Amino acid sequence: MRNEYAADRGLTERALAADWPTQFGRWLADAVAAGLPEPNAMVLGTADAAGRPSGRTVLLKEYDPEGFVFYTNHGSRKGTELAANPWASLVFPWFPMQRQVVVTGRVASVDRAETEVYFATRPRGSQLGAWASTQSEVVPDRAALEEAYRVAAERFPDGTPVPAPPHWGGFRVRPESVEFWQGRAGRLHDRLRFRRVGGDDWVVERLAP
């Protein structure tokens, strides 16, 4: 079960980009070029008002200096937890490259116009699924879900635009820290973290492995 990390890989302060969006873009491009499955997949960690955590994998849809954006049903478990406790963590687990990116930050809803623009780019099946699924709620069986999808398809027949549901939208994780983790031999991994110290000011710190 234990794998040794490569001795010839590393991440130095000199090689690190001047800002986290540039460095993240480099590593994401590397993950895409390496053919990793779902390179934009990230583990989203949230917690409810009592601090009880939950995690799941979601897909990053965009990023910029303001943060990382994903979309979901606002009534889902993650949506309700973020409404009660608007802080989250993200982990990009690029294991074949012996890399991780770990993000922590405050979360805010994406504005409605941005949500609608993105929703219009989704495949029609995914659009209908957003109307059919009461995400995270208990359903009696698969047939009930498929019936809800059928009803949605009748409501929006072929050739009819499917609008974004009112209960569906985006969240932006505005990072307070972005850590770039590179595996190294002997478990002496490189961990370089961009940490916000106020406004748009950041510092870079090396963390012990």
N, C-alpha and C positions, 0 to 999 in steps of 0.2 A: 504493500500500500504506500510505501514511502518512495518518492522519486527525488533524485538529486537534481538541483537546478544547474543550469549551464554556467561554466566558469567564465565564459567570454562575453557575457552580457552584463550591462550595467547602465546606470543612469547617474551622471554627474551634474553638479551645479552648472558647469560650463556648457554642457550639452542641453540643458533645460532651456526651453523657450522663455521669453521675457514675461509672458503672461499665460494664465491657464487655458484660455480658449485656443491659443495657438498650439500649445503643447497637446491639448486634448485632440485637436484636429489632426496633428501628426500621428498620434497613436491610433485614432479611429481609422485614418487612411491606411495605416499599417495592417490593422485587423481586417479591413476590407480586402486589401491586396493579398493577404495571406489566405484568403478564402474561408475565414472563420464563419460558421453558421450563425446567422442572426447577430452580426457584429454590433448592432445597435440595441441589443437586448441588455437590460439592466435590472438588477434586483432592487426593488423599491421597498424600503422599510418605513412603516408608519407606527403610530401608537395612539390609542384612544385617550380619552380625557383622564382615565385612571392610570395611564402609563403602560398598559398592557400592549406589547408589540405584536405586529404581524408583518409578514413579508410576502412578496410575490414578484414574478418577473413581468415587466412591461417593456414596451418598445419606445426608445427615444425617437421623437419625430423631428426635433430641431434643437439647435443650441446656438447661443450667441453670448456676448459678454453679460447679458442679463440673466442667463441661466439655461436650464435644461427643461424641455417641454415634452409632456406626454398627455394623452387623452384618455378619458374614461367616463363611465356612468357616475354622476355625482352621488347617486344613491347607493353605490357599491360600498363594500367595507372600507376600502381605501379612501373613497370620497367622503364618507361620514367621519372617518377618523381624522382626515385632514381638516374638515370643518371644525372639529372639536379641538384639534391640536395641530396647528399649521407648521409643523416641522417634519423633515423627512431626511432619509439617507438614501443614497444611490450607490450601487456597486456594479461596475462593468467587469465581469469575470473573464478576461481573455486568457484562459488557462494555457492553451497551446503556445502562447507567446510568453508565458510566465510573467504576465502583467495583470495588474488590477488598477482601476481608477475608483477612488472612494470619495464620495461627495456628501457633505452635510449642509443643510440650509433651510431657510424659511420658504414656505410655499404660498403662492397666490394663484387665484384663478386667472386663466387667460381671458382676455376680453372677448365678447360674443362675436364680434366681426372676424377676429382671427380664427375662432373656432369654426365659424361657418365656411370660411375660405378653405380650411384644411378638410372639413367634412366632405366638401364637394369633390375632393380628389380621391376619396376612398372608393374601393370597388363597390358596386351596387349591393352585392351580397352583404358586405360589411355594414353598409348604411342601413339595410333592412334589419340586420341583426341588432343594431343599436336600438331600434324601435321595439324589437321583439323580446329582448332580454331584460328582465328585472335583475340585474347583476347582483350576485351575492345572496339573493333571497332563495328560500327553499321552494323547489318546484316538485310537483307530484311525480313526474316521470319525463322521459325524453319526448313522448308524444305531445305533452303540454307545450314544450318549448317549440316543437315543430309546428304546432297549431298556431302559436303566437306569431311565428315567422310567416305562415301562410296568410294570416290576417293582415300583417304589415304589407305583404306583397300585393294583396288585393287593394289595400288603401292607397298604395303608390304603384299603380300598374306600369308596365314597361313603357318608356317614353316620358314618364312623369318624373320631374326632379324629386329627389328625396331630401327634405330639409333636415338639418341637425335637430335631434330631439331637444326639448327644453331642459331635460335632465342630464344632458351629455355635454361634455366640454373639456377644456384643457387645463392643466396645472403647470406652472413654471416653478421649478426649484431654483431659488436664487441663492447661490452657494455662499456659505461663510468659510468653507474650506474645501479644497480640491487636492487630494493626495494621489500622487503617481507612484505606484509600487512596482518595482522590477525585481524579480527573483534573482538571487545570487547564490553561488556555491557556499556550502557551510551554513546555510540559513542566515547569512549576513546580507540580507536583502537591502536594496536601496529604497528608501521612502522619502520622497521630497514633496513637501506640502506647501501649497499656496494658501495663506490664511488672511482673510479680510481683517484689517485693523481699524477700519472706519471709512465710510463712504466708498470711494473707488480705490482706496489704498490697500495694497497687499504686501505681505512679507513672505519670503520663502524660507522654510525651515526643514532641516534634515531630522527625521525621527529614527530612533533606535529600532532595529528590526525585532 
